[in-house]
Amino acid sequence: MLLPSFPDVSPKVTFPRLRHLSIDYYYIAGDRWAIGYNQIAPLLEASPNLEYLALPTLERFWEHQGIKVPKLKSVKTIDLGESSSGMFFVTSIITSCESLQSFELHWCTSSGYDESHEEWSIVKIWDALVHVRRTIQEIMFESIVDIPLGSPTADSVSSLSEFIDLRILKVDGRSFEGMFQAWAFKTRSSDRSEEHTSELQSPVL
């Protein structure tokens, strides 16, 4: 393949003027197939000034393999479309951005690809978006019903008040439920903390 050979070429291959990169699925006999991350990684690494990035479902990108997305310092738009990419890839690409303004993901089931979605988490996608809360202006996040919500933590997104430039928010009920679960978790934690403080401060009669 041409792209995987990029790292071995001298002088180094770069595309400094490339601003817009859109990669689509490939089709065999009418069936749509996912693309291996290794097939597009050299192109991402060779394009330091990308501003728009649209990707199909990508496979073979797992945490235990130690794979990393290069820093996407200039990317302002990520469009993952109707993706069945694994959670670790989606969160990695969000947190690799430094000036992301628009994010779109219609998260589908991973059936038919080589990663189960049992360990996926809607909450963790929201948590990754916290990393771009200072720059993000548009979030479109929809997910199908059978993708797990995940477990919220004290750092999970329950309020968009810190997303200071957010102008457009489009989420379906399932994705919104992830935020609601985080809100409920934090509210219960706050109530328990206040009750415990009150007990400590109450005078003993």
C-alpha positions as CSV (number, residue, x, y, z in Angstrom):
1,M,0.0,0.0,0.0
2,L,1.2,3.5,-0.8
3,L,0.2,5.3,2.5
4,P,1.9,2.8,4.9
5,S,5.1,3.4,3.0
6,F,5.2,7.1,3.9
7,P,7.3,6.8,7.1
8,D,10.0,5.0,5.1
9,V,10.3,7.6,2.4
10,S,13.2,10.2,2.4
11,P,12.7,13.1,2.3
12,K,9.6,12.9,4.6
13,V,6.2,13.1,2.8
14,T,4.1,16.0,4.0
15,F,1.0,17.8,2.8
16,P,1.3,21.3,4.4
17,R,-1.4,22.8,2.2
18,L,-4.0,20.1,2.8
19,R,-6.9,21.6,4.8
20,H,-9.9,19.3,3.9
21,L,-9.7,15.5,4.2
22,S,-12.8,13.3,3.6
23,I,-12.4,9.5,3.5
24,D,-15.4,7.3,2.7
25,Y,-16.2,3.6,3.1
26,Y,-15.2,1.1,0.4
27,Y,-17.8,-1.2,-1.0
28,I,-17.6,-4.8,-2.2
29,A,-20.6,-6.3,-4.0
30,G,-22.8,-3.5,-2.5
31,D,-21.7,-4.2,1.1
32,R,-20.0,-1.4,3.1
33,W,-16.8,-2.2,4.9
34,A,-14.9,-0.6,7.7
35,I,-11.4,0.7,7.1
36,G,-8.3,-0.2,9.2
37,Y,-6.8,2.8,11.1
38,N,-3.4,1.8,9.8
39,Q,-4.6,2.6,6.3
40,I,-5.2,6.3,7.1
41,A,-2.8,7.0,9.9
42,P,0.2,7.9,7.7
43,L,-2.0,10.5,5.9
44,L,-3.1,12.1,9.2
45,E,0.5,12.3,10.3
46,A,1.6,13.9,7.0
47,S,-1.1,16.6,7.1
48,P,-0.3,18.9,10.0
49,N,-2.6,21.8,8.9
50,L,-5.9,19.9,8.4
51,E,-9.0,21.9,9.4
52,Y,-11.8,19.5,8.3
53,L,-11.7,15.8,8.8
54,A,-14.4,13.3,7.8
55,L,-13.9,9.6,8.5
56,P,-15.9,6.5,8.1
57,T,-15.9,3.6,10.6
58,L,-12.4,2.7,11.5
59,E,-11.3,-0.6,12.9
60,R,-8.2,-2.1,14.5
61,F,-7.6,0.8,16.9
62,W,-7.6,-0.5,20.4
63,E,-6.2,0.7,23.7
64,H,-4.1,-2.3,24.5
65,Q,-2.2,-1.9,21.2
66,G,-0.7,1.4,22.3
67,I,-1.9,3.2,19.1
68,K,-2.1,7.0,19.3
69,V,-3.8,9.6,17.1
70,P,-1.3,12.4,16.1
71,K,-2.0,15.8,17.6
72,L,-4.6,17.5,15.4
73,K,-3.7,21.1,16.2
74,S,-5.5,22.8,13.4
75,V,-8.6,20.6,13.0
76,K,-11.8,22.6,13.6
77,T,-14.4,20.1,12.3
78,I,-14.6,16.3,12.9
79,D,-17.4,14.5,11.1
80,L,-17.6,10.8,11.9
81,G,-21.0,10.4,10.2
82,E,-22.8,7.2,10.8
83,S,-19.8,5.5,12.5
84,S,-19.3,2.2,14.2
85,S,-15.8,3.1,15.3
86,G,-14.9,1.9,18.8
87,M,-15.1,4.1,21.8
88,F,-11.4,4.4,22.3
89,F,-10.8,5.7,18.8
90,V,-13.6,8.3,19.1
91,T,-12.4,9.6,22.4
92,S,-8.8,9.6,21.3
93,I,-9.5,11.7,18.2
94,I,-11.5,14.2,20.2
95,T,-8.8,14.6,22.8
96,S,-6.2,14.9,20.1
97,C,-7.8,18.2,18.9
98,E,-6.7,21.6,20.3
99,S,-9.1,23.9,18.5
100,L,-12.2,21.8,17.6
101,Q,-15.3,23.8,16.8
102,S,-17.7,21.2,15.3
103,F,-18.2,17.6,16.2
104,E,-20.7,15.2,14.6
105,L,-21.2,11.5,15.4
106,H,-24.2,9.2,14.7
107,W,-22.9,6.3,16.7
108,C,-24.1,3.0,15.3
109,T,-23.8,-0.6,16.5
110,S,-20.5,-2.4,15.8
111,S,-22.2,-5.6,14.6
112,G,-20.3,-6.9,11.6
113,Y,-17.0,-5.2,12.5
114,D,-14.2,-6.7,14.7
115,E,-14.9,-4.9,18.0
116,S,-17.7,-5.6,20.3
117,H,-19.5,-2.5,21.6
118,E,-20.1,-4.1,25.1
119,E,-17.5,-1.8,26.6
120,W,-18.6,1.3,24.8
121,S,-19.9,4.3,26.9
122,I,-22.0,7.3,25.9
123,V,-20.8,9.0,29.1
124,K,-17.2,8.7,28.1
125,I,-17.8,10.4,24.7
126,W,-19.3,13.3,26.6
127,D,-16.3,13.3,29.0
128,A,-13.9,13.5,26.0
129,L,-15.8,16.5,24.7
130,V,-14.9,18.3,28.0
131,H,-11.4,18.6,26.6
132,V,-12.6,20.9,23.8
133,R,-15.2,22.8,25.9
134,R,-13.3,26.1,25.4
135,T,-13.5,26.0,21.6
136,I,-16.4,23.8,20.6
137,Q,-19.3,25.6,18.9
138,E,-21.4,22.7,17.5
139,I,-22.1,19.2,18.8
140,M,-24.3,16.7,17.0
141,F,-24.2,13.4,18.9
142,E,-26.8,10.7,18.3
143,S,-26.5,7.1,19.4
144,I,-28.6,4.0,19.0
145,V,-30.5,2.5,22.0
146,D,-28.4,-0.6,22.6
147,I,-25.1,1.3,23.2
148,P,-24.4,1.3,27.0
149,L,-24.6,4.6,28.8
150,G,-21.6,3.9,31.0
151,S,-21.0,5.1,34.5
152,P,-20.7,8.8,35.2
153,T,-18.0,10.2,37.5
154,A,-17.4,13.4,39.4
155,D,-15.9,14.8,36.2
156,S,-18.6,13.8,33.8
157,V,-20.6,16.3,31.8
158,S,-23.9,17.1,33.5
159,S,-24.0,20.8,32.5
160,L,-22.9,22.6,29.4
161,S,-22.2,25.8,31.3
162,E,-18.4,25.5,30.7
163,F,-18.9,25.1,27.0
164,I,-18.6,28.9,26.6
165,D,-18.8,29.1,22.7
166,L,-21.4,26.4,22.2
167,R,-24.1,27.6,19.7
168,I,-25.6,24.4,18.2
169,L,-26.5,21.3,20.2
170,K,-28.3,18.3,18.6
171,V,-28.6,15.1,20.6
172,D,-31.0,12.3,20.6
173,G,-32.7,10.9,23.7
174,R,-30.0,8.3,24.4
175,S,-27.1,10.8,24.3
176,F,-29.1,13.2,26.4
177,E,-29.7,10.5,28.9
178,G,-26.0,10.2,29.4
179,M,-25.9,13.8,30.5
180,F,-28.9,13.3,32.7
181,Q,-27.3,10.3,34.4
182,A,-24.3,12.4,35.2
183,W,-26.5,15.1,36.6
184,A,-28.4,12.6,38.7
185,F,-25.1,11.1,40.0
186,K,-23.7,14.5,40.9
187,T,-26.9,15.6,42.5
188,R,-27.1,12.5,44.7
189,S,-23.4,12.9,45.6
190,S,-24.0,16.5,46.5
191,D,-27.0,15.6,48.6
192,R,-25.1,12.9,50.5
193,S,-22.2,15.3,51.1
194,E,-24.5,18.0,52.5
195,E,-26.2,15.4,54.7
196,H,-22.9,14.2,56.0
197,T,-21.7,17.8,56.7
198,S,-25.0,18.5,58.5
199,E,-24.5,15.5,60.7
200,L,-21.0,16.5,61.6
201,Q,-22.1,20.0,62.4
202,S,-25.3,19.1,64.3
203,P,-24.9,19.7,68.1
204,V,-25.2,16.6,70.3
205,L,-28.1,17.1,72.8
